[in-house]
Amino acid sequence: MQTLNILLQAGAPGAGGGASTLIMIGLMVIVFYFFMIRPQMKKAKTEKQFKETVQKGDKIITIGGVHGKIVEVNDTTFIIEVEGQNRLKIEKSAISMDATKALNAPAAPAKK
């Protein structure tokens, strides 16, 4: 706490406030990194891993809400089978990770 007080006093008028301004900007950058940028990068990494592990036979939901079952996997696309034996070709980026995981999660036991 003493160090913080010393740093804040150094920014008082007439005492060379440039250093404290740089410190505050640095602290703001660190806060933005840990609370905004890092979690977003982590989520993007898990989504990428999820989309690479999806395989033939898995049930999926697309971002647009289309439900289907994967019948063929290509480099950047899937061919899914929807109701009525119709087949659609979709991009891997069109899969909703959250909705698909919720669809394939086991049902919770009923509470008594």
GULO-928172 format. One record per atom (N, C-alpha, C): residue in three letters; y negated, x, z negated; residue number from 1. Coordinates in pm, 1 decimal. Layout:
{drenti 'ala', {Y, X, Z}, NUM}
...
This chain:
{drenti 'met', {118.5, 82.5, 0.0}, 1}
{drenti 'met', {0.0, 0.0, 0.0}, 1}
{drenti 'met', {-124.6, 86.7, 0.0}, 1}
{drenti 'gln', {-118.5, 199.9, -70.3}, 2}
{drenti 'gln', {-232.0, 291.3, -75.5}, 2}
{drenti 'gln', {-266.3, 343.0, 63.3}, 2}
{drenti 'thr', {-163.2, 375.1, 141.3}, 3}
{drenti 'thr', {-185.8, 427.5, 275.7}, 3}
{drenti 'thr', {-255.4, 324.4, 362.7}, 3}
{drenti 'leu', {-215.2, 199.1, 350.4}, 4}
{drenti 'leu', {-277.8, 92.6, 428.1}, 4}
{drenti 'leu', {-424.9, 77.1, 390.9}, 4}
{drenti 'asn', {-454.6, 82.6, 262.6}, 5}
{drenti 'asn', {-593.8, 73.5, 218.1}, 5}
{drenti 'asn', {-677.0, 188.7, 273.2}, 5}
{drenti 'ile', {-620.6, 307.8, 271.4}, 6}
{drenti 'ile', {-692.7, 424.1, 323.2}, 6}
{drenti 'ile', {-719.0, 407.5, 472.5}, 6}
{drenti 'leu', {-617.3, 359.2, 545.2}, 7}
{drenti 'leu', {-633.6, 340.9, 689.3}, 7}
{drenti 'leu', {-736.7, 233.2, 720.4}, 7}
{drenti 'leu', {-736.9, 125.4, 641.7}, 8}
{drenti 'leu', {-833.7, 18.5, 664.5}, 8}
{drenti 'leu', {-975.4, 62.1, 628.0}, 8}
{drenti 'gln', {-990.7, 144.2, 525.1}, 9}
{drenti 'gln', {-1122.8, 194.4, 487.7}, 9}
{drenti 'gln', {-1176.5, 290.6, 591.4}, 9}
{drenti 'ala', {-1087.7, 360.9, 659.3}, 10}
{drenti 'ala', {-1130.9, 453.6, 763.3}, 10}
{drenti 'ala', {-1194.9, 377.3, 877.9}, 10}
{drenti 'gly', {-1163.7, 247.5, 890.1}, 11}
{drenti 'gly', {-1220.2, 167.2, 997.2}, 11}
{drenti 'gly', {-1349.4, 98.1, 958.6}, 11}
{drenti 'ala', {-1399.8, 126.2, 841.1}, 12}
{drenti 'ala', {-1524.5, 65.3, 797.0}, 12}
{drenti 'ala', {-1640.1, 115.6, 882.2}, 12}
{drenti 'pro', {-1744.9, 34.5, 897.4}, 13}
{drenti 'pro', {-1859.0, 76.7, 979.9}, 13}
{drenti 'pro', {-1917.0, 209.0, 930.6}, 13}
{drenti 'gly', {-1942.4, 296.6, 1024.5}, 14}
{drenti 'gly', {-2000.2, 425.5, 993.1}, 14}
{drenti 'gly', {-1898.2, 530.0, 953.4}, 14}
{drenti 'ala', {-1770.0, 493.8, 950.2}, 15}
{drenti 'ala', {-1668.6, 590.1, 908.0}, 15}
{drenti 'ala', {-1575.0, 625.3, 1022.5}, 15}
{drenti 'gly', {-1614.7, 602.5, 1145.9}, 16}
{drenti 'gly', {-1527.7, 637.2, 1259.5}, 16}
{drenti 'gly', {-1417.0, 535.5, 1275.7}, 16}
{drenti 'gly', {-1448.7, 415.2, 1317.7}, 17}
{drenti 'gly', {-1353.5, 305.6, 1326.7}, 17}
{drenti 'gly', {-1257.1, 313.4, 1443.3}, 17}
{drenti 'gly', {-1264.5, 414.5, 1526.2}, 18}
{drenti 'gly', {-1176.5, 424.3, 1642.5}, 18}
{drenti 'gly', {-1030.9, 442.7, 1605.5}, 18}
{drenti 'ala', {-1004.5, 516.3, 1499.7}, 19}
{drenti 'ala', {-866.3, 543.6, 1460.4}, 19}
{drenti 'ala', {-797.3, 416.7, 1411.8}, 19}
{drenti 'ser', {-867.9, 339.0, 1331.0}, 20}
{drenti 'ser', {-804.8, 217.8, 1278.9}, 20}
{drenti 'ser', {-780.9, 115.7, 1389.6}, 20}
{drenti 'thr', {-868.2, 111.8, 1487.4}, 21}
{drenti 'thr', {-849.8, 21.3, 1600.2}, 21}
{drenti 'thr', {-725.4, 59.5, 1678.8}, 21}
{drenti 'leu', {-706.6, 187.8, 1700.5}, 22}
{drenti 'leu', {-586.6, 234.3, 1771.1}, 22}
{drenti 'leu', {-460.1, 203.0, 1691.7}, 22}
{drenti 'ile', {-467.4, 218.7, 1560.9}, 23}
{drenti 'ile', {-351.5, 188.4, 1476.7}, 23}
{drenti 'ile', {-317.9, 40.0, 1483.8}, 23}
{drenti 'met', {-418.7, -45.5, 1477.0}, 24}
{drenti 'met', {-395.0, -190.0, 1483.9}, 24}
{drenti 'met', {-337.3, -230.7, 1619.1}, 24}
{drenti 'ile', {-388.7, -173.3, 1726.4}, 25}
{drenti 'ile', {-334.0, -202.8, 1859.1}, 25}
{drenti 'ile', {-189.5, -156.8, 1868.0}, 25}
{drenti 'gly', {-161.3, -39.6, 1813.6}, 26}
{drenti 'gly', {-24.0, 11.6, 1811.7}, 26}
{drenti 'gly', {69.3, -80.3, 1735.4}, 26}
{drenti 'leu', {23.3, -129.2, 1619.9}, 27}
{drenti 'leu', {104.8, -221.5, 1541.5}, 27}
{drenti 'leu', {128.4, -352.5, 1616.0}, 27}
{drenti 'met', {27.8, -400.6, 1687.6}, 28}
{drenti 'met', {44.5, -523.1, 1765.1}, 28}
{drenti 'met', {147.0, -504.4, 1876.3}, 28}
{drenti 'val', {145.0, -389.9, 1941.4}, 29}
{drenti 'val', {242.8, -361.2, 2047.1}, 29}
{drenti 'val', {383.2, -359.6, 1989.3}, 29}
{drenti 'ile', {399.5, -298.6, 1873.4}, 30}
{drenti 'ile', {531.1, -293.1, 1808.7}, 30}
{drenti 'ile', {578.8, -433.7, 1772.3}, 30}
{drenti 'val', {490.9, -515.4, 1718.4}, 31}
{drenti 'val', {528.4, -653.0, 1682.0}, 31}
{drenti 'val', {568.7, -731.9, 1806.8}, 31}
{drenti 'phe', {490.6, -721.7, 1914.1}, 32}
{drenti 'phe', {526.3, -791.5, 2038.1}, 32}
{drenti 'phe', {662.1, -746.1, 2089.2}, 32}
{drenti 'tyr', {687.8, -616.4, 2080.6}, 33}
{drenti 'tyr', {815.6, -564.6, 2129.9}, 33}
{drenti 'tyr', {931.8, -625.2, 2051.6}, 33}
{drenti 'phe', {924.6, -620.6, 1919.0}, 34}
{drenti 'phe', {1038.0, -665.6, 1837.9}, 34}
{drenti 'phe', {1053.0, -816.8, 1831.1}, 34}
{drenti 'phe', {945.4, -892.2, 1848.4}, 35}
{drenti 'phe', {956.7, -1037.3, 1837.9}, 35}
{drenti 'phe', {961.2, -1109.5, 1971.5}, 35}
{drenti 'met', {923.6, -1045.0, 2081.2}, 36}
{drenti 'met', {921.3, -1113.5, 2210.0}, 36}
{drenti 'met', {1003.5, -1040.9, 2316.6}, 36}
{drenti 'ile', {976.5, -917.8, 2340.1}, 37}
{drenti 'ile', {1039.0, -846.3, 2451.7}, 37}
{drenti 'ile', {1185.6, -815.7, 2423.7}, 37}
{drenti 'arg', {1216.0, -760.3, 2307.3}, 38}
{drenti 'arg', {1353.5, -721.1, 2276.1}, 38}
{drenti 'arg', {1450.3, -839.2, 2275.1}, 38}
{drenti 'pro', {1418.0, -952.2, 2209.5}, 39}
{drenti 'pro', {1511.2, -1065.7, 2214.2}, 39}
{drenti 'pro', {1533.9, -1118.7, 2355.6}, 39}
{drenti 'gln', {1429.1, -1115.8, 2439.2}, 40}
{drenti 'gln', {1443.9, -1162.7, 2577.0}, 40}
{drenti 'gln', {1537.4, -1071.1, 2655.3}, 40}
{drenti 'met', {1525.0, -940.6, 2634.7}, 41}
{drenti 'met', {1613.7, -845.8, 2702.7}, 41}
{drenti 'met', {1757.8, -864.0, 2655.6}, 41}
{drenti 'lys', {1775.2, -889.6, 2527.0}, 42}
{drenti 'lys', {1908.7, -910.2, 2471.1}, 42}
{drenti 'lys', {1973.6, -1035.4, 2530.0}, 42}
{drenti 'lys', {1896.3, -1143.5, 2541.5}, 43}
{drenti 'lys', {1948.1, -1267.5, 2598.2}, 43}
{drenti 'lys', {1985.1, -1249.5, 2745.0}, 43}
{drenti 'ala', {1902.2, -1177.7, 2820.8}, 44}
{drenti 'ala', {1931.5, -1153.0, 2962.3}, 44}
{drenti 'ala', {2060.2, -1072.4, 2976.9}, 44}
{drenti 'lys', {2082.0, -978.7, 2887.9}, 45}
{drenti 'lys', {2203.7, -897.1, 2892.1}, 45}
{drenti 'lys', {2327.7, -982.3, 2864.4}, 45}
{drenti 'thr', {2320.8, -1071.2, 2765.1}, 46}
{drenti 'thr', {2436.7, -1155.1, 2734.4}, 46}
{drenti 'thr', {2463.9, -1255.2, 2846.6}, 46}
{drenti 'glu', {2357.9, -1307.6, 2909.8}, 47}
{drenti 'glu', {2377.6, -1398.7, 3022.9}, 47}
{drenti 'glu', {2443.6, -1326.7, 3139.8}, 47}
{drenti 'lys', {2402.2, -1204.3, 3165.9}, 48}
{drenti 'lys', {2461.7, -1126.9, 3275.4}, 48}
{drenti 'lys', {2609.9, -1102.8, 3248.0}, 48}
{drenti 'gln', {2643.4, -1065.0, 3123.9}, 49}
{drenti 'gln', {2783.5, -1043.1, 3088.5}, 49}
{drenti 'gln', {2863.9, -1171.9, 3102.2}, 49}
{drenti 'phe', {2805.4, -1284.5, 3060.5}, 50}
{drenti 'phe', {2874.0, -1413.0, 3070.3}, 50}
{drenti 'phe', {2905.2, -1446.8, 3215.3}, 50}
{drenti 'lys', {2807.1, -1429.5, 3302.6}, 51}
{drenti 'lys', {2825.3, -1465.4, 3443.2}, 51}
{drenti 'lys', {2926.4, -1375.9, 3512.6}, 51}
{drenti 'glu', {2943.4, -1253.8, 3463.9}, 52}
{drenti 'glu', {3042.5, -1164.2, 3522.8}, 52}
{drenti 'glu', {3182.8, -1191.5, 3470.3}, 52}
{drenti 'thr', {3194.0, -1255.0, 3353.7}, 53}
{drenti 'thr', {3326.3, -1282.4, 3298.2}, 53}
{drenti 'thr', {3380.9, -1419.0, 3338.0}, 53}
{drenti 'val', {3297.9, -1503.8, 3398.6}, 54}
{drenti 'val', {3345.8, -1634.6, 3443.9}, 54}
{drenti 'val', {3445.9, -1611.6, 3556.2}, 54}
{drenti 'gln', {3557.4, -1682.1, 3550.4}, 55}
{drenti 'gln', {3663.3, -1659.5, 3649.2}, 55}
{drenti 'gln', {3718.4, -1790.9, 3703.6}, 55}
{drenti 'lys', {3808.4, -1777.9, 3797.0}, 56}
{drenti 'lys', {3868.5, -1893.2, 3863.1}, 56}
{drenti 'lys', {3936.5, -1982.0, 3759.5}, 56}
{drenti 'gly', {3912.9, -2113.1, 3772.0}, 57}
{drenti 'gly', {3972.4, -2209.8, 3681.7}, 57}
{drenti 'gly', {3882.6, -2252.5, 3567.1}, 57}
{drenti 'asp', {3773.6, -2180.2, 3543.5}, 58}
{drenti 'asp', {3681.4, -2215.4, 3435.2}, 58}
{drenti 'asp', {3597.9, -2337.0, 3473.0}, 58}
{drenti 'lys', {3570.5, -2420.7, 3374.6}, 59}
{drenti 'lys', {3480.4, -2534.3, 3395.3}, 59}
{drenti 'lys', {3339.5, -2487.5, 3364.0}, 59}
{drenti 'ile', {3244.8, -2525.0, 3450.4}, 60}
{drenti 'ile', {3106.4, -2481.3, 3434.1}, 60}
{drenti 'ile', {3010.0, -2597.2, 3452.0}, 60}
{drenti 'ile', {2886.5, -2573.2, 3409.0}, 61}
{drenti 'ile', {2775.4, -2664.4, 3434.5}, 61}
{drenti 'ile', {2663.6, -2580.4, 3492.9}, 61}
{drenti 'thr', {2605.9, -2625.7, 3602.2}, 62}
{drenti 'thr', {2496.1, -2552.1, 3663.9}, 62}
{drenti 'thr', {2364.3, -2587.0, 3595.1}, 62}
{drenti 'ile', {2261.9, -2511.8, 3627.3}, 63}
{drenti 'ile', {2129.1, -2537.3, 3571.7}, 63}
{drenti 'ile', {2081.4, -2677.1, 3610.5}, 63}
{drenti 'gly', {2120.4, -2722.2, 3728.2}, 64}
{drenti 'gly', {2081.7, -2855.5, 3774.8}, 64}
{drenti 'gly', {2164.3, -2967.6, 3715.9}, 64}
{drenti 'gly', {2268.6, -2934.1, 3637.1}, 65}
{drenti 'gly', {2348.1, -3036.5, 3571.2}, 65}
{drenti 'gly', {2475.0, -3074.8, 3644.2}, 65}
{drenti 'val', {2513.7, -3000.8, 3748.1}, 66}
{drenti 'val', {2635.7, -3031.4, 3822.3}, 66}
{drenti 'val', {2755.3, -2973.6, 3745.9}, 66}
{drenti 'his', {2854.3, -3058.8, 3718.4}, 67}
{drenti 'his', {2975.6, -3015.8, 3650.4}, 67}
{drenti 'his', {3080.6, -2983.0, 3756.0}, 67}
{drenti 'gly', {3155.5, -2876.5, 3733.4}, 68}
{drenti 'gly', {3260.0, -2841.5, 3829.1}, 68}
{drenti 'gly', {3357.6, -2740.4, 3772.8}, 68}
{drenti 'lys', {3458.2, -2712.9, 3854.1}, 69}
{drenti 'lys', {3561.5, -2615.6, 3818.2}, 69}
{drenti 'lys', {3561.9, -2508.2, 3926.0}, 69}
{drenti 'ile', {3562.1, -2382.7, 3886.3}, 70}
{drenti 'ile', {3555.9, -2272.5, 3982.3}, 70}
{drenti 'ile', {3690.0, -2259.8, 4053.9}, 70}
{drenti 'val', {3684.5, -2257.0, 4187.8}, 71}
{drenti 'val', {3806.1, -2239.7, 4266.7}, 71}
{drenti 'val', {3806.3, -2107.2, 4342.0}, 71}
{drenti 'glu', {3689.4, -2044.7, 4356.2}, 72}
{drenti 'glu', {3682.5, -1915.6, 4426.0}, 72}
{drenti 'glu', {3562.0, -1836.7, 4373.8}, 72}
{drenti 'val', {3582.6, -1707.1, 4352.1}, 73}
{drenti 'val', {3476.2, -1619.9, 4302.7}, 73}
{drenti 'val', {3446.7, -1514.1, 4408.3}, 73}
{drenti 'asn', {3318.8, -1501.6, 4445.7}, 74}
{drenti 'asn', {3274.2, -1397.2, 4538.3}, 74}
{drenti 'asn', {3177.6, -1305.4, 4463.7}, 74}
{drenti 'asp', {3116.7, -1210.9, 4535.3}, 75}
{drenti 'asp', {3025.8, -1115.9, 4470.6}, 75}
{drenti 'asp', {2907.4, -1184.2, 4404.4}, 75}
{drenti 'thr', {2837.4, -1268.2, 4476.9}, 76}
{drenti 'thr', {2716.7, -1331.7, 4421.8}, 76}
{drenti 'thr', {2726.3, -1483.6, 4418.0}, 76}
{drenti 'thr', {2838.0, -1539.3, 4463.3}, 77}
{drenti 'thr', {2850.6, -1684.7, 4467.4}, 77}
{drenti 'thr', {2984.3, -1730.7, 4409.4}, 77}
{drenti 'phe', {2989.1, -1859.0, 4378.2}, 78}
{drenti 'phe', {3111.9, -1928.1, 4338.5}, 78}
{drenti 'phe', {3130.5, -2045.4, 4431.7}, 78}
{drenti 'ile', {3253.7, -2085.3, 4449.1}, 79}
{drenti 'ile', {3282.6, -2214.0, 4512.1}, 79}
{drenti 'ile', {3343.0, -2298.2, 4401.0}, 79}
{drenti 'ile', {3276.2, -2411.9, 4374.1}, 80}
{drenti 'ile', {3324.2, -2499.0, 4267.6}, 80}
{drenti 'ile', {3372.9, -2630.1, 4327.1}, 80}
{drenti 'glu', {3465.8, -2690.2, 4256.1}, 81}
{drenti 'glu', {3518.1, -2820.0, 4296.5}, 81}
{drenti 'glu', {3460.4, -2923.6, 4201.1}, 81}
{drenti 'val', {3397.0, -3023.9, 4259.0}, 82}
{drenti 'val', {3337.6, -3130.8, 4179.1}, 82}
{drenti 'val', {3420.4, -3257.0, 4196.5}, 82}
{drenti 'glu', {3381.2, -3362.9, 4132.5}, 83}
{drenti 'glu', {3455.2, -3488.2, 4138.0}, 83}
{drenti 'glu', {3473.8, -3534.9, 4282.4}, 83}
{drenti 'gly', {3589.9, -3586.0, 4312.9}, 84}
{drenti 'gly', {3619.9, -3634.2, 4447.4}, 84}
{drenti 'gly', {3671.5, -3523.5, 4538.1}, 84}
{drenti 'gln', {3715.5, -3413.4, 4480.3}, 85}
{drenti 'gln', {3769.4, -3299.2, 4554.7}, 85}
{drenti 'gln', {3667.7, -3236.2, 4649.1}, 85}
{drenti 'asn', {3540.2, -3256.1, 4624.9}, 86}
{drenti 'asn', {3436.0, -3192.3, 4706.3}, 86}
{drenti 'asn', {3411.6, -3051.8, 4655.3}, 86}
{drenti 'arg', {3376.7, -2961.9, 4747.6}, 87}
{drenti 'arg', {3351.9, -2822.8, 4710.4}, 87}
{drenti 'arg', {3207.6, -2785.7, 4739.3}, 87}
{drenti 'leu', {3148.6, -2712.5, 4646.3}, 88}
{drenti 'leu', {3011.3, -2666.9, 4661.2}, 88}
{drenti 'leu', {3006.9, -2515.5, 4644.6}, 88}
{drenti 'lys', {2922.3, -2452.0, 4722.6}, 89}
{drenti 'lys', {2900.8, -2307.6, 4709.0}, 89}
{drenti 'lys', {2770.7, -2288.2, 4632.0}, 89}
{drenti 'ile', {2777.3, -2220.2, 4517.8}, 90}
{drenti 'ile', {2658.9, -2200.1, 4435.3}, 90}
{drenti 'ile', {2642.4, -2051.4, 4403.5}, 90}
{drenti 'glu', {2520.7, -2013.6, 4371.1}, 91}
{drenti 'glu', {2490.9, -1877.2, 4328.6}, 91}
{drenti 'glu', {2535.8, -1858.2, 4184.0}, 91}
{drenti 'lys', {2572.8, -1736.1, 4148.2}, 92}
{drenti 'lys', {2610.9, -1707.9, 4010.6}, 92}
{drenti 'lys', {2493.7, -1730.2, 3915.3}, 92}
{drenti 'ser', {2374.1, -1708.9, 3964.4}, 93}
{drenti 'ser', {2256.0, -1725.5, 3879.5}, 93}
{drenti 'ser', {2229.0, -1872.0, 3845.5}, 93}
{drenti 'ala', {2298.6, -1965.5, 3910.3}, 94}
{drenti 'ala', {2275.0, -2108.1, 3887.2}, 94}
{drenti 'ala', {2359.4, -2164.3, 3773.9}, 94}
{drenti 'ile', {2437.1, -2081.0, 3706.9}, 95}
{drenti 'ile', {2521.4, -2129.2, 3598.0}, 95}
{drenti 'ile', {2441.2, -2129.5, 3468.5}, 95}
{drenti 'ser', {2450.7, -2237.9, 3393.3}, 96}
{drenti 'ser', {2385.1, -2247.6, 3263.5}, 96}
{drenti 'ser', {2481.4, -2197.7, 3156.6}, 96}
{drenti 'met', {2447.6, -2083.8, 3095.4}, 97}
{drenti 'met', {2535.6, -2024.1, 2995.5}, 97}
{drenti 'met', {2549.4, -2114.0, 2873.2}, 97}
{drenti 'asp', {2439.0, -2166.6, 2822.4}, 98}
{drenti 'asp', {2441.7, -2247.6, 2700.9}, 98}
{drenti 'asp', {2521.5, -2376.5, 2720.1}, 98}
{drenti 'ala', {2497.8, -2445.7, 2831.1}, 99}
{drenti 'ala', {2566.9, -2571.8, 2856.6}, 99}
{drenti 'ala', {2715.5, -2548.3, 2882.1}, 99}
{drenti 'thr', {2749.7, -2441.0, 2951.5}, 100}
{drenti 'thr', {2889.9, -2411.6, 2980.8}, 100}
{drenti 'thr', {2965.0, -2376.2, 2853.8}, 100}
{drenti 'lys', {2902.2, -2298.1, 2766.5}, 101}
{drenti 'lys', {2968.1, -2263.8, 2640.2}, 101}
{drenti 'lys', {2988.4, -2388.5, 2554.7}, 101}
{drenti 'ala', {2891.4, -2478.5, 2553.3}, 102}
{drenti 'ala', {2904.9, -2603.0, 2477.3}, 102}
{drenti 'ala', {3016.6, -2689.7, 2534.5}, 102}
{drenti 'leu', {3031.8, -2689.4, 2667.3}, 103}
{drenti 'leu', {3135.8, -2768.3, 2733.7}, 103}
{drenti 'leu', {3274.4, -2715.7, 2697.6}, 103}
{drenti 'asn', {3289.9, -2583.2, 2693.9}, 104}
{drenti 'asn', {3420.1, -2523.1, 2671.1}, 104}
{drenti 'asn', {3450.7, -2497.4, 2523.3}, 104}
{drenti 'ala', {3357.1, -2525.2, 2434.9}, 105}
{drenti 'ala', {3379.0, -2504.5, 2291.7}, 105}
{drenti 'ala', {3477.3, -2609.3, 2239.6}, 105}
{drenti 'pro', {3562.3, -2569.6, 2143.7}, 106}
{drenti 'pro', {3654.4, -2667.9, 2087.8}, 106}
{drenti 'pro', {3576.9, -2774.2, 2009.7}, 106}
{drenti 'ala', {3630.9, -2892.5, 2011.2}, 107}
{drenti 'ala', {3564.4, -3004.4, 1941.9}, 107}
{drenti 'ala', {3572.2, -2982.6, 1791.1}, 107}
{drenti 'ala', {3464.3, -3014.8, 1723.9}, 108}
{drenti 'ala', {3460.9, -3000.6, 1577.7}, 108}
{drenti 'ala', {3543.6, -3112.7, 1515.8}, 108}
{drenti 'pro', {3615.8, -3082.0, 1407.5}, 109}
{drenti 'pro', {3695.3, -3187.2, 1342.3}, 109}
{drenti 'pro', {3603.5, -3292.8, 1280.9}, 109}
{drenti 'ala', {3650.2, -3416.3, 1282.3}, 110}
{drenti 'ala', {3570.3, -3526.8, 1227.9}, 110}
{drenti 'ala', {3560.3, -3515.3, 1076.0}, 110}
{drenti 'lys', {3440.9, -3544.3, 1023.3}, 111}
{drenti 'lys', {3419.4, -3539.9, 878.0}, 111}
{drenti 'lys', {3461.0, -3671.7, 816.4}, 111}
{drenti 'lys', {3513.6, -3665.0, 695.3}, 112}
{drenti 'lys', {3558.1, -3787.2, 626.3}, 112}
{drenti 'lys', {3458.6, -3828.5, 523.0}, 112}
